[in-house]
Every structure is written in structure tokens, then in C-alpha cells.
């Protein structure tokens, strides 16, 4: 098998993202282009149960640009998936119709499928070690305990415990963090709710992970803040070890700021400032339950899993 140029589009609760990459016969990925647009698709979903017209239009506009760029770059196939917000919304059919008009036909994947693809991507440069992968999204968090092995050029995933939990940065924010800045009581309530929601997963864990890998925007943003990056540098973020003590300091600092102050924090995208506290609380809880002093932060996430997985549909865009 030769090299194939593939494009992956991930439509999440907070962001829409594109990866265009060459994948060779040895499952090596060479990134050609990567884009992220913060769309806040899930804004108001917790209360209304529906995706807003404005949120759907923001995503459709971003996806249309993504498909155009992927085609211009010579992508032989375009794979698109939608995750938590699209799974939960009562008007997902309307949203999918808008996206098809924009040039993509995404699949709304299950939480379990999302967790598998996230693990496949997060372990791209890791193997032969029991890992806990945490993907903190806007509407849900995917937690996957497993091992990646490479044998005869094949990537073999052995999942011990995988679950998608309806705890995400936007969901936490809309349920609990209403003040600006959030009050201590709100922070405590959010932390308690997160702990309650995650507890069942960790109770079912027979073996503790040797290492944790955190992916997606919450983790990469917190790593960038820890490193003081301005502008953002993905090469420095990828592989950064974020210590629990550093995360606590960052969280306490962010929680004392107004939204406008958070928008000016180096390393944090201004549009992510509204949900970063909720995301940081989730990451802190996962690290505490895992009993690990730090987490590895990776730029390799579900997008990598999508371009690597030959089981994905051959075509999800026009």
C-alpha cells in the first residue's frame, strides 16, 4: 500500500477541526495542514436540548472551508464525524442537512467509537505501555484505558476499559459556573458533580495506568498556559508533561479572573476562555482519580485516529 492523502473533520461541542495528512503503508502520518475553529456549537444545548441556528451556521461555514481546502490540497478522501453535541441534540437531522449542503456528510459516532478513535490517535507515538487517554470535550469526556502494540507493521489496540461520560467543559460551565468570575461555591459544586459523574469509571478500573495522555483543546490550552506560549506552538505543546501542582496553580489563577481577563491569558485562545475553567476542573479530577502526578499532553487526538483507521467510511464528503 502506498501513501494516501486523507482529510479528517471533527465536529465537536466547542470546536470544528480539520487535519489533512499523508498516511503511508507503515501507518506513518505526515501532517499537511491542521485547522481549528471555535464554533461553540453546543452553546445553550444543556438547557434547550437543541442546537442553535447560529451555532449550526458557524459550523457549516467552517466545514465548507475545510472541505474546500482539503480538496485543494489533493485529499483522496474526506472523513467527517460529529460527536457529543450532535448525539444529544433533538434537531441533529436538521444539522446534518446543513452540513451536507456545505459539502460534507458526517457520521454521528457513538461515544464508544469516539473513545476508540481517540485512543488510536493519542497513542500514535506511544506503545507497549498501559495508558489512560483522556479526551475532554465540550459535551463529554472520553476515558480509555488500554495498550497500543505494533506487530508486523500493524497497530494493535487492546482496550481494557473505555467509556464516554457526559461531562464536558461547556456542560459543566452551563450547569454550574454561572457567575463572572465563578464563585467558590460554584467551583465546589462543579468539582463535586464532576467527581460523582467520573467515579463509576474509576471504580471499574482493575489496574491503574502507568501514564496518562490528555488530548484536545482543554489539555493543549492548559499546556500552552503552563509554558507561557504566545503565540501557540504545537511542537512545544506536544509531549509536554503538565504537573498536577501546575494545573492547580493555573486553575486557581483562572478562577479568580473575569471572562475578559481570561481572554488575555497567554496561551489561551480568547474564544475558549468561557469554558476553560470547567475543562480544567475535569482534567484535575481525572488526574486525581488516576493517582498520577502529571499528564502527558498530546496534539495527536481523534483526528489522527480517523486518518489511521481503515475501518472509517471511504468517503464522508462530496
C-alpha positions in Angstrom: 0.0 0.0 0.0 1.4 3.4 -1.0 0.8 6.8 0.5 -2.7 8.2 0.6 -3.7 11.8 1.3 -6.6 11.9 3.7 -8.6 14.6 5.4 -10.4 14.3 8.8 -13.1 16.7 10.1 -14.1 16.5 13.7 -17.3 18.4 14.7 -17.3 18.8 18.5 -19.3 20.7 21.0 -16.9 23.7 21.2 -14.7 23.3 18.1 -14.7 22.2 14.5 -11.3 20.9 13.3 -9.5 19.7 10.2 -6.5 17.5 9.6 -5.1 16.9 6.1 -2.3 14.2 6.2 -0.4 11.7 4.2 -0.7 8.2 5.6 1.8 5.6 4.2 1.7 1.8 4.2 3.5 1.7 7.6 0.8 3.8 9.2 3.0 6.9 9.5 1.2 10.2 9.4 2.7 13.3 7.8 0.6 16.3 8.7 0.0 18.6 5.7 -2.5 21.1 7.3 -4.4 21.5 10.5 -7.1 24.0 11.3 -9.3 24.7 14.3 -12.3 27.0 14.5 -14.1 27.6 17.8 -17.7 27.4 16.9 -19.5 26.8 20.3 -22.0 24.5 18.6 -23.3 23.3 21.9 -24.0 26.7 23.3 -27.3 26.6 25.2 -27.8 22.9 24.4 -27.8 21.8 28.1 -30.9 23.9 28.7 -32.7 23.7 25.4 -31.9 20.2 24.2 -31.4 21.7 20.7 -28.5 23.1 18.6 -28.9 26.8 18.0 -29.3 28.2 14.4 -26.3 30.4 14.9 -24.1 27.6 16.2 -25.1 25.3 13.3 -24.4 28.1 10.8 -20.9 28.7 12.3 -20.1 25.0 12.0 -21.5 24.8 8.4 -19.4 27.8 7.4 -16.2 26.2 8.9 -16.9 22.8 7.4 -17.4 24.3 3.9 -14.0 26.0 4.2 -12.4 22.7 5.5 -13.8 20.7 2.6 -12.6 23.2 0.0 -9.1 23.3 1.5 -8.9 19.5 1.7 -9.9 19.2 -1.9 -7.4 21.9 -3.0 -4.7 20.0 -1.1 -5.5 16.8 -3.0 -7.2 14.8 -0.3 -8.3 11.5 -1.8 -11.0 11.0 0.8 -12.6 13.3 3.4 -13.8 11.7 6.6 -16.2 13.7 8.9 -17.6 12.8 12.3 -19.8 14.6 14.7 -19.7 13.9 18.4 -21.3 14.8 21.8 -23.5 17.8 20.9 -24.8 16.2 17.7 -25.6 12.9 19.6 -27.6 14.8 22.3 -29.5 17.4 20.2 -33.1 16.9 19.2 -32.5 18.6 15.9 -29.5 16.7 14.7 -31.2 15.8 11.4 -31.5 19.5 10.5 -27.9 20.0 11.4 -26.7 17.1 9.2 -28.7 18.5 6.3 -27.0 21.9 6.7 -23.6 20.1 6.7 -24.4 18.1 3.6 -25.3 21.4 1.9 -21.9 22.7 3.0 -20.1 19.8 1.3 -19.8 17.1 4.0 -21.8 14.1 5.1 -20.6 13.4 8.6 -21.4 10.4 10.7 -22.7 10.9 14.3 -20.5 8.4 16.0 -21.2 6.7 19.4 -19.2 7.6 22.5 -17.6 4.2 22.4 -16.4 4.7 18.8 -15.2 8.2 19.7 -13.2 6.8 22.6 -11.6 4.1 20.3 -10.5 6.7 17.7 -9.2 9.0 20.3 -7.1 6.2 21.8 -5.8 5.2 18.4 -4.7 8.8 17.7 -3.4 9.6 21.1 -1.1 6.6 21.2 0.4 7.3 17.7 3.9 7.7 19.1 3.4 5.5 22.2 3.2 1.8 22.6 3.7 -1.3 24.9 2.5 0.5 28.0 -0.8 0.7 29.8 -2.1 4.2 29.2 -5.1 6.2 30.2 -6.2 8.5 27.5 -8.5 11.4 28.4 -10.2 13.5 25.8 -12.1 16.4 27.4 -14.6 17.8 25.0 -17.3 20.4 25.4 -20.1 17.9 26.0 -18.4 14.7 27.0 -15.2 13.2 28.2 -13.8 10.0 26.7 -11.7 7.9 29.0 -9.9 4.9 27.6 -7.5 2.6 29.4 -5.6 0.3 27.1 -2.4 -0.6 25.4 -1.1 0.0 21.9 1.2 -2.6 20.3 2.8 -2.6 16.9 3.4 -6.0 15.3 4.4 -6.6 11.8 3.6 -3.1 10.8 0.1 -3.3 12.2 -1.2 -1.2 15.1 -3.0 -3.4 17.6 -5.2 -1.7 20.1 -6.1 -3.6 23.3 -8.8 -1.6 25.3 -9.3 -2.6 28.9 -11.9 0.0 29.9 -13.5 2.5 27.6 -16.3 4.9 28.3 -17.8 8.2 27.1 -19.1 10.2 30.0 -21.4 13.2 29.6 -19.1 15.6 31.4 -17.6 18.3 29.2 -16.3 21.8 29.6 -19.3 23.5 28.2 -21.8 21.2 30.0 -20.0 21.9 33.3 -20.0 25.7 32.6 -23.7 25.9 31.8 -24.7 23.7 34.7 -22.6 25.2 37.4 -20.3 28.2 36.6 -22.8 31.0 36.1 -21.0 33.9 37.7 -18.2 36.0 36.3 -15.8 35.1 37.8 -17.3 31.9 39.2 -17.9 31.9 43.0 -16.1 29.5 45.3 -19.5 27.8 45.9 -20.0 27.3 42.1 -16.5 25.9 41.8 -17.1 23.4 44.6 -20.4 22.4 43.2 -18.9 21.8 39.7 -16.0 19.8 41.2 -18.4 17.7 43.2 -20.6 17.0 40.3 -17.7 16.0 38.1 -16.3 13.7 40.8 -19.7 12.0 41.1 -20.0 11.5 37.3 -16.5 10.1 36.9 -16.4 7.9 39.9 -18.1 4.9 38.3 -15.5 4.6 35.6 -12.6 4.5 38.1 -14.4 2.1 40.4 -14.4 -0.3 37.4 -10.7 0.0 36.8 -8.8 -3.1 37.9 -5.3 -1.9 37.0 -4.1 1.7 37.4 -2.4 3.3 34.3 1.3 3.8 34.2 0.8 7.1 32.4 -1.9 9.4 31.3 -2.3 11.2 28.0 -4.6 14.2 27.7 -5.7 15.4 24.3 -7.9 18.1 22.7 -8.4 21.8 23.4 -8.7 21.8 27.2 -5.4 19.9 27.7 -3.4 21.7 24.9 -4.6 25.1 26.1 -3.6 24.4 29.7 -0.2 23.1 28.5 0.2 26.3 26.5 -0.6 28.4 29.6 1.8 26.4 31.6 4.5 27.1 29.0 3.6 30.7 28.6 3.3 30.4 24.8 2.3 33.4 22.8 1.8 32.6 20.0 0.7 28.9 20.4 3.4 26.4 19.4 2.0 22.9 18.8 5.5 21.4 18.7 6.2 22.6 22.2 2.8 21.6 23.5 3.0 18.0 22.1 4.8 15.9 24.6 4.6 18.4 27.4 4.2 17.0 30.9 1.6 19.0 32.8 2.1 18.5 36.6 -0.8 18.3 38.9 0.6 21.1 41.0 0.9 23.4 37.9 -2.6 22.6 36.9 -3.8 23.6 40.4 -2.0 26.9 40.2 -3.4 27.6 36.7 -6.9 26.7 37.8 -6.8 28.9 40.9 -5.5 31.8 38.8 -8.1 31.4 36.0 -10.9 31.0 38.5 -10.1 34.4 40.0 -10.3 36.2 36.7 -13.3 37.7 34.8 -14.0 36.3 31.4 -12.4 39.4 29.8 -9.2 38.9 31.9 -9.1 35.2 30.9 -9.3 36.2 27.2 -5.9 37.9 27.6 -4.1 35.0 29.2 -1.1 34.0 27.1 -1.5 30.5 25.6 -5.3 30.6 25.8 -7.5 31.2 22.7 -9.8 34.1 23.6 -12.9 32.1 22.4 -12.0 29.2 24.7 -11.9 31.4 27.8 -15.5 30.9 28.6 -15.2 27.1 29.1 -11.6 26.6 30.2 -12.3 26.6 34.0 -14.8 23.7 33.5 -12.3 21.8 31.4 -9.5 22.3 33.9 -11.8 21.0 36.7 -12.4 17.9 34.7 -8.7 17.3 34.0 -7.9 17.8 37.6 -10.5 15.2 38.7 -9.3 12.6 36.1 -5.7 13.0 37.3 -6.7 12.7 40.9 -8.7 9.5 40.3 -5.9 8.0 38.2 -3.5 8.7 41.1 -0.9 10.3 38.7 1.2 13.4 39.5 1.2 14.6 35.9 -0.2 14.0 32.4 1.4 13.9 29.0 -0.3 16.4 26.7 -0.6 15.3 23.0 -1.5 17.0 19.8 -2.3 13.6 18.4 -6.0 13.0 19.0 -9.2 11.8 17.3 -8.1 13.4 14.0 -5.1 11.1 13.9 -7.3 8.2 14.8 -9.6 9.0 12.0 -7.0 9.1 9.3 -5.3 6.0 10.6 -8.4 3.8 10.9 -9.1 1.9 7.7 -12.5 1.0 9.1 -13.7 4.6 8.7 -16.1 5.1 5.8 -14.3 5.6 2.5 -16.0 8.9 1.8 -17.8 11.4 4.0 -17.7 14.5 1.8 -18.5 15.4 -1.7 
